[in-house]
Amino acid sequence: MKNTSYLSSGCNLFSGDWVFNPSSKPLYDSSSCPFLDSEFDCLMFGRPDKNYLGYSWKPSSCNLPSFDGVDFLKRWKGKKIMFVGDSLSLNQWNSLVCMLHAADPNTVIRRKSPISSVTFQNYGLTISLYTSHYLVDVVPVAGKGNVLKLESIEQGNAWKGMDMLIFNTWHWWVHSGPKAQGWDYIQHGSTFTKDMNRLEAFSRALTTWARWVDQNVHPSNTRVLFQDISPTHYQGQEWGSKTNCLGEQDPINGSKYPQKRPAANDVVSKVLSTLKKPVYLLDVTYLSQLRKDAHPSKYSRDHSGNDCSHWCLPGLPDTWNQLLYAALI
């Protein structure tokens, strides 16, 4: 696990505070971005408060560089960038392509499964999303149904040839029941089981992914990043509330969340420490834990119930992409 750029110069971009500026404006207009999925478009679906749009992340030991969409497009001219992961990757992909669309709207979009892409015509830059809930394969097996194969990663063939890869997984590992989780059995080695400890399964799968990176990525050609665990805010008691994210209008004060980091973070850190190839960790967990106010909650069309997992756009994932930009300049 290697962090470069600002971090190598002594700046920890991921430790700091959220600072409110009432005159702060989003980096793009949600109504003008043709790529924005309705499940994240909180303004369109009636969110009445706007304070969540006025918070900026301020690292404790340095300044976060301002996002420059034209500079990003120039730096990655003629390149291919791919996000690989679940709906949190969709959240971040939506954010980045909207941020860049504000700089240059001459684009072509293709929405398919499992790969969607936006090409910025003037720069020959394509930014794709490969939807993969687990990073490892889920395949139909006769007599078993759909099997989550913790040591199989055939889908990785689609990730080759990219100039940058940004990976993410965890959200689906806590789902239970065949319909919600998308599989009937887990396979590890020659063993099939109806279920197992999810952290152990996550660790095995992430180890398979790490092996794929070491065997298939050439650092001179491809930058690899891993987005750390995106937290949820369903349990209000974690910050002294009796409810959840619904109705929250401000972040948690200070730079420390009242509860510990998710246990999955420890798995990520352990597996990334074993990699031989350089991988940059986008350590967004702490700063996102503070943003109990930044979820769609009920202000979304495509997500039933109260969504305290994903994030409004414009909103928090724009900061994730500012941090991505800082890691690359």
C-alpha positions in Angstrom: 0.0 0.0 0.0 1.7 3.2 -1.1 0.5 6.8 -1.0 2.2 9.4 -3.1 2.1 13.1 -4.0 0.8 15.2 -1.2 1.1 12.4 1.4 4.7 11.7 0.6 5.5 15.3 1.2 4.2 15.1 4.7 0.6 16.1 4.1 -2.2 13.8 5.3 -5.1 14.8 3.1 -7.5 12.5 5.0 -7.1 14.1 8.5 -8.9 17.3 9.1 -12.3 19.1 9.5 -15.3 20.1 7.6 -15.5 23.9 7.3 -18.8 25.6 6.4 -18.8 28.5 3.9 -22.3 29.9 3.2 -21.1 31.3 -0.2 -19.6 28.0 -1.3 -21.1 26.6 -4.5 -21.0 23.1 -6.0 -18.5 22.3 -8.7 -21.4 21.6 -11.1 -25.2 22.1 -11.5 -27.0 18.8 -11.1 -29.7 19.9 -13.5 -27.1 20.4 -16.2 -25.2 17.1 -15.9 -26.7 14.5 -18.2 -25.0 11.6 -16.4 -26.4 12.1 -12.9 -28.4 9.1 -11.7 -31.7 10.0 -10.1 -30.9 8.0 -6.9 -28.3 10.6 -6.0 -30.0 13.8 -7.3 -31.3 15.0 -3.9 -32.2 18.5 -5.1 -34.4 17.3 -7.9 -36.3 15.1 -5.5 -37.1 17.8 -3.0 -34.4 18.0 -0.4 -35.3 21.3 1.2 -32.0 22.2 3.1 -28.8 23.2 1.3 -26.3 23.4 4.1 -24.7 20.1 3.1 -23.6 21.8 -0.1 -21.6 24.4 1.8 -19.1 22.2 3.6 -15.5 21.9 2.4 -12.9 19.5 3.6 -9.9 21.2 5.2 -6.9 18.9 5.9 -5.1 19.7 9.2 -1.6 20.0 7.8 -2.0 21.5 4.3 -4.4 22.9 1.8 -6.5 20.6 -0.5 -5.8 21.9 -4.0 -8.8 23.2 -5.9 -10.2 20.9 -8.5 -9.3 22.0 -12.0 -11.4 20.1 -14.6 -9.5 21.4 -17.6 -6.2 20.5 -16.0 -7.5 17.0 -15.2 -8.6 16.5 -18.8 -5.3 17.7 -20.2 -3.3 15.4 -17.8 -5.3 12.4 -18.9 -5.7 13.2 -22.6 -6.0 10.1 -24.7 -6.2 7.9 -21.6 -8.6 5.3 -20.2 -9.8 5.5 -16.6 -12.0 2.8 -15.0 -13.9 2.7 -11.7 -14.5 -0.9 -10.6 -17.0 -1.7 -7.9 -20.6 -1.4 -6.6 -23.0 1.5 -6.4 -20.6 3.5 -4.3 -18.3 3.4 -7.4 -21.3 4.5 -9.4 -21.7 7.4 -6.9 -18.1 8.5 -7.4 -18.1 7.9 -11.2 -21.2 10.0 -11.5 -19.5 12.8 -9.5 -16.3 12.8 -11.5 -17.9 12.8 -14.9 -20.2 15.6 -13.8 -17.2 17.6 -12.5 -15.4 17.2 -15.8 -18.6 17.9 -17.8 -18.7 21.3 -16.2 -15.3 22.0 -17.7 -16.0 20.5 -21.1 -19.5 19.3 -22.1 -18.5 17.8 -25.4 -19.1 14.2 -24.4 -20.5 10.8 -25.6 -22.1 8.5 -23.0 -22.7 4.8 -23.2 -24.8 3.1 -20.5 -24.7 -0.7 -20.5 -24.2 -3.5 -18.1 -21.6 -4.2 -16.7 -19.7 -1.3 -18.4 -20.8 2.3 -18.8 -18.6 5.0 -20.1 -18.3 8.7 -20.8 -15.8 10.0 -23.5 -14.7 13.6 -23.5 -14.4 14.1 -27.2 -12.0 17.1 -27.2 -9.5 15.1 -25.1 -10.0 11.5 -26.1 -10.4 10.6 -22.5 -12.8 7.8 -21.6 -13.9 7.3 -18.0 -15.7 4.0 -17.5 -17.6 2.2 -14.7 -17.4 -1.6 -14.5 -20.1 -2.7 -12.1 -18.8 -5.5 -9.8 -20.4 -5.9 -6.4 -17.7 -8.2 -5.0 -14.7 -7.8 -7.3 -14.6 -11.6 -7.4 -16.9 -13.6 -9.7 -20.5 -14.7 -9.2 -21.4 -17.5 -11.6 -24.2 -20.0 -12.1 -23.2 -23.5 -11.1 -25.5 -26.5 -11.9 -27.3 -27.7 -8.8 -26.1 -24.7 -6.7 -27.6 -21.6 -8.3 -25.4 -18.5 -8.3 -22.1 -19.1 -6.5 -19.8 -16.4 -5.1 -16.4 -17.7 -6.0 -13.9 -16.2 -3.6 -10.9 -17.3 -5.6 -12.1 -16.5 -9.1 -11.7 -13.2 -10.9 -12.3 -13.9 -14.6 -14.0 -10.5 -14.9 -10.6 -8.9 -14.4 -9.9 -9.5 -18.1 -12.2 -6.4 -18.7 -9.9 -4.3 -16.5 -6.8 -4.8 -18.4 -5.3 -2.0 -20.7 -6.5 0.8 -18.4 -4.3 3.8 -17.6 -6.0 4.2 -14.2 -8.1 1.8 -12.1 -10.1 2.8 -9.0 -11.5 -0.1 -7.1 -14.1 -0.4 -4.3 -16.1 -3.1 -2.6 -17.8 -3.7 0.7 -21.4 -2.4 0.4 -22.8 -5.8 -0.8 -20.8 -8.0 1.6 -23.3 -7.2 4.4 -26.4 -8.0 2.4 -28.2 -11.2 3.4 -30.7 -13.5 1.7 -30.3 -14.8 -1.9 -32.2 -12.0 -3.5 -30.5 -9.2 -1.7 -27.0 -10.6 -1.9 -27.2 -12.0 -5.4 -25.8 -15.5 -4.7 -26.9 -18.8 -3.2 -23.6 -20.4 -2.2 -20.1 -19.2 -1.4 -17.2 -21.3 -2.8 -13.7 -21.2 -1.2 -11.3 -23.8 -2.5 -13.4 -26.9 -3.2 -15.8 -26.1 -0.4 -19.4 -24.8 -1.0 -21.2 -23.3 1.9 -24.5 -21.5 2.3 -22.8 -18.7 4.2 -19.7 -17.9 6.2 -18.3 -15.0 8.3 -18.6 -12.1 6.0 -15.4 -10.4 7.1 -13.5 -13.6 6.4 -15.2 -13.9 3.0 -14.3 -10.3 2.3 -10.7 -10.9 3.2 -10.4 -14.0 1.0 -12.0 -12.1 -2.0 -9.8 -9.0 -1.5 -6.7 -11.3 -1.3 -7.8 -12.7 -4.7 -8.1 -9.2 -6.0 -4.6 -8.3 -4.7 -3.1 -11.3 -6.4 -4.8 -10.2 -9.6 -3.2 -6.7 -9.2 0.3 -8.1 -8.6 0.0 -10.5 -11.6 -1.6 -8.1 -14.1 -0.8 -4.5 -13.4 2.4 -2.8 -14.7 2.9 0.3 -12.7 4.7 2.1 -15.6 1.4 1.8 -17.5 -1.4 1.8 -14.9 -2.1 3.7 -11.7 -4.2 1.7 -9.2 -6.2 3.2 -6.4 -8.5 1.6 -3.8 -11.4 3.6 -2.3 -11.6 2.8 1.4 -14.9 1.8 3.1 -17.8 4.2 2.6 -19.7 4.4 5.9 -23.4 4.3 6.5 -25.5 6.3 9.0 -28.5 4.1 9.9 -27.7 3.9 13.6 -28.3 7.4 15.1 -27.1 6.2 18.5 -23.6 6.3 17.1 -23.7 10.1 17.2 -26.2 10.6 20.0 -29.4 10.7 17.9 -32.6 8.5 18.2 -33.1 8.4 14.4 -30.8 8.0 11.4 -29.5 10.2 8.6 -33.0 11.5 7.7 -33.3 15.2 8.7 -29.6 15.6 9.5 -28.4 19.0 8.2 -24.8 19.3 9.5 -21.7 17.1 9.9 -20.5 15.9 13.2 -18.3 18.5 14.8 -14.6 18.0 15.0 -12.4 15.5 13.2 -13.2 12.3 15.1 -16.3 10.1 14.7 -17.7 8.9 18.1 -17.4 5.3 17.0 -14.6 3.2 15.6 -13.9 2.7 12.0 -15.7 -0.3 10.4 -14.0 -3.6 10.9 -13.7 -3.9 7.1 -11.1 -1.1 7.1 -8.8 -3.4 9.0 -9.2 -6.0 6.3 -8.5 -3.5 3.6 -5.3 -2.3 5.4 -4.1 -5.8 6.0 -4.6 -7.0 2.4 -3.1 -3.8 0.8 0.0 -4.2 3.0 0.7 -7.5 1.2 0.8 -6.0 -2.3 4.0 -5.9 -4.2 2.6 -3.4 -6.8 1.9 0.2 -5.7 -1.7 0.9 -4.8 -2.9 4.3 -3.5 -5.4 4.2 -0.7 -8.2 6.8 -1.0 -8.8 6.8 2.8 -12.2 8.4 2.7 -13.7 6.6 5.7 -13.1 9.1 8.5 -14.1 12.2 6.6 -17.2 10.4 5.3 -18.1 9.2 8.8 -18.5 12.8 9.8 -21.0 13.5 7.1 -24.2 12.1 8.6 -26.0 15.0 6.7 -24.9 14.1 3.2 -27.0 11.1 2.3 -30.1 11.1 0.0 -32.3 9.7 2.8 -35.8 9.9 1.3 -34.9 12.5 -1.4 -34.3 10.0 -4.2 -36.3 8.3 -6.9 -34.6 5.0 -7.5 -33.8 3.8 -4.0 -36.7 2.6 -1.9 -37.0 3.5 1.7 -34.4 5.7 3.5 -31.0 5.7 1.9 -28.2 6.3 4.5 -25.6 4.4 2.4 -25.2 6.5 -0.7 -24.5 10.2 -1.1 -26.2 13.2 -2.6 -24.7 14.7 -5.7 -23.5 17.4 -5.8 -22.0 16.4 -2.4 -19.5 14.3 -0.6 -18.2 12.2 -3.5 -17.1 15.5 -5.1 -14.6 15.7 -2.2 -13.5 12.1 -2.8 -12.7 13.2 -6.4 -10.9 16.3 -5.2 -8.7 14.0 -3.1 -8.2 11.8 -6.2 -7.1 14.8 -8.1 -4.7 15.8 -5.4 -3.2 12.3 -5.4 -2.5 12.6 -9.2 -1.0 16.0 -9.6 
